[in-house]
Amino acid sequence: MATDDVRTLTEAKAVTALANPARSRLLDSLTADGPATASVLAERTGLAVGSISHHMRVLASAGLVEEAPELARDRRERWWRRAARSITWGRSTLPPDAESQRQAVAAEEFMLARQVERARTWLERPEQDDEWSRAELSTDSWLRLTPGELQELTDEVNELVGRWKERGKAGAPDEKAEHVFLFARAFPSRP
């Protein structure tokens, strides 16, 4: 997979495939921990192997995952990996018809709920004064931007995050390294 491999979703089918709790968890696992078989994914996620096989076929049909046959020890073993390093999409990348736009909004709402749930889980953890708490990021800002400037900011943030993603993949990870979930949103609004 190329380090600049970014897939922009242009079909509602692909976005709808993402907006499923099990499929979203499976894609997260492949992102965080790399390629895996259905059995390995079952261990990572607690989902049933049969269910995983179904969900992987749906994700593959949407072009979000692909088989990694070079990792298999024999013909029966089926390995899966992300089809692209990064996935991007939004209402503007999907067809303008009402159904595609409805599916895009539903998927955005699903993803936002997952992001908020992750943040809530972090905030409700018992240990509050540790090294991770001192290092955490929580920020919001009011900026005055044109659409072009917002696009430039988006591109810069994506480039920065991409560099940190690649840095985390290079060499053996530090024993203190943990998976870190980062999300940010930027959009026009009023205070």
QUILIN-V646186 format. One record per residue. N is the residue number from 0. PSI is psi in radians with two decimals (999 if undefined). Layout:
n=N psi=PSI
n=N psi=PSI
This chain:
n=0 psi=2.25
n=1 psi=2.56
n=2 psi=-0.36
n=3 psi=0.32
n=4 psi=1.75
n=5 psi=2.26
n=6 psi=2.18
n=7 psi=2.13
n=8 psi=2.27
n=9 psi=0.05
n=10 psi=2.40
n=11 psi=-0.55
n=12 psi=-0.77
n=13 psi=-0.73
n=14 psi=-0.73
n=15 psi=-0.64
n=16 psi=-0.61
n=17 psi=-0.55
n=18 psi=0.91
n=19 psi=2.26
n=20 psi=-0.80
n=21 psi=-0.81
n=22 psi=-0.64
n=23 psi=-0.75
n=24 psi=-0.70
n=25 psi=-0.77
n=26 psi=-0.70
n=27 psi=-0.75
n=28 psi=-0.76
n=29 psi=-0.58
n=30 psi=-0.85
n=31 psi=-0.71
n=32 psi=0.00
n=33 psi=-3.08
n=34 psi=2.67
n=35 psi=2.82
n=36 psi=2.97
n=37 psi=-0.67
n=38 psi=-0.77
n=39 psi=-0.74
n=40 psi=-0.62
n=41 psi=-0.74
n=42 psi=-0.72
n=43 psi=-0.66
n=44 psi=-0.31
n=45 psi=0.11
n=46 psi=2.73
n=47 psi=2.48
n=48 psi=-0.78
n=49 psi=-0.70
n=50 psi=-0.71
n=51 psi=-0.77
n=52 psi=-0.76
n=53 psi=-0.87
n=54 psi=-0.60
n=55 psi=-0.62
n=56 psi=-0.69
n=57 psi=-0.79
n=58 psi=-0.67
n=59 psi=-0.72
n=60 psi=-0.55
n=61 psi=-0.03
n=62 psi=0.37
n=63 psi=-0.47
n=64 psi=2.87
n=65 psi=2.78
n=66 psi=2.65
n=67 psi=1.27
n=68 psi=-0.44
n=69 psi=-0.28
n=70 psi=-0.26
n=71 psi=2.46
n=72 psi=-0.44
n=73 psi=3.10
n=74 psi=-0.39
n=75 psi=-0.43
n=76 psi=2.24
n=77 psi=1.95
n=78 psi=2.56
n=79 psi=2.61
n=80 psi=2.89
n=81 psi=2.55
n=82 psi=-0.35
n=83 psi=2.63
n=84 psi=-0.68
n=85 psi=2.56
n=86 psi=2.34
n=87 psi=2.59
n=88 psi=2.91
n=89 psi=3.08
n=90 psi=-0.57
n=91 psi=-0.33
n=92 psi=-0.16
n=93 psi=2.82
n=94 psi=2.61
n=95 psi=-0.01
n=96 psi=2.70
n=97 psi=-0.73
n=98 psi=-0.76
n=99 psi=-0.73
n=100 psi=-0.66
n=101 psi=-0.75
n=102 psi=-0.64
n=103 psi=-0.78
n=104 psi=-0.76
n=105 psi=-0.73
n=106 psi=-0.72
n=107 psi=-0.76
n=108 psi=-0.71
n=109 psi=-0.85
n=110 psi=-0.73
n=111 psi=-0.74
n=112 psi=-0.70
n=113 psi=-0.71
n=114 psi=-0.78
n=115 psi=-0.71
n=116 psi=-0.72
n=117 psi=-0.77
n=118 psi=-0.73
n=119 psi=-0.76
n=120 psi=-0.74
n=121 psi=-0.79
n=122 psi=-0.50
n=123 psi=0.07
n=124 psi=2.67
n=125 psi=-0.73
n=126 psi=2.10
n=127 psi=-0.42
n=128 psi=1.30
n=129 psi=3.12
n=130 psi=-0.67
n=131 psi=-0.67
n=132 psi=-0.68
n=133 psi=-0.42
n=134 psi=-0.21
n=135 psi=2.74
n=136 psi=2.24
n=137 psi=2.02
n=138 psi=2.60
n=139 psi=2.65
n=140 psi=2.64
n=141 psi=2.07
n=142 psi=2.68
n=143 psi=1.86
n=144 psi=2.70
n=145 psi=2.90
n=146 psi=-0.67
n=147 psi=-0.70
n=148 psi=-0.66
n=149 psi=-0.69
n=150 psi=-0.71
n=151 psi=-0.75
n=152 psi=-0.78
n=153 psi=-0.82
n=154 psi=-0.73
n=155 psi=-0.75
n=156 psi=-0.78
n=157 psi=-0.67
n=158 psi=-0.77
n=159 psi=-0.84
n=160 psi=-0.71
n=161 psi=-0.71
n=162 psi=-0.73
n=163 psi=-0.60
n=164 psi=-0.84
n=165 psi=-0.65
n=166 psi=-0.70
n=167 psi=-0.39
n=168 psi=-0.33
n=169 psi=2.16
n=170 psi=-3.05
n=171 psi=2.33
n=172 psi=2.58
n=173 psi=2.49
n=174 psi=-0.36
n=175 psi=-0.14
n=176 psi=2.40
n=177 psi=2.79
n=178 psi=2.35
n=179 psi=2.22
n=180 psi=2.18
n=181 psi=2.24
n=182 psi=2.58
n=183 psi=2.61
n=184 psi=2.51
n=185 psi=2.18
n=186 psi=2.75
n=187 psi=2.42
n=188 psi=3.08
n=189 psi=2.44
n=190 psi=999
